[in-house]
Amino acid sequence: SGPPCGKRIVAGRIVKESYGAAKQQHTFTIEVLWSKGEKPLPPLRPLLIKGRNLYRLKTLRQ
């Protein structure tokens, strides 16, 4: 991890959600529909992200 190297926009859908009671945090598995920007992700790639990061990164819902 280091300084940000660019901006990437990812559209996807949540395919799995889990909650770790020991650390009290959500984890989401997101299936990428499309992506653009710095190092775009291929479609259908699973993306694992913690809830605290998902909420912090200006997440929009449809």
DAZIBEL-V349781 format. One record per backbone hydrogen bond with DSSP energy under -0.5 kcal/mol. NH is the residue of the N-H (numbers start at 1). CO is the residue of the C=O. If there is no record, write none. Layout:
BEGIN
((NH	CO) (NH	CO))
END
This chain:
BEGIN
((9	36) (11	34) (13	31) (15	29) (16	29) (18	27) (20	25) (21	19) (24	20) (25	20) (27	18) (28	49) (29	16) (30	28) (30	47) (31	13) (32	30) (32	45) (33	11) (34	11) (36	9) (38	7) (40	37) (44	32) (45	42) (47	30) (49	28) (49	47) (51	26) (53	50) (54	50) (55	51) (56	52) (57	53) (58	55))
END
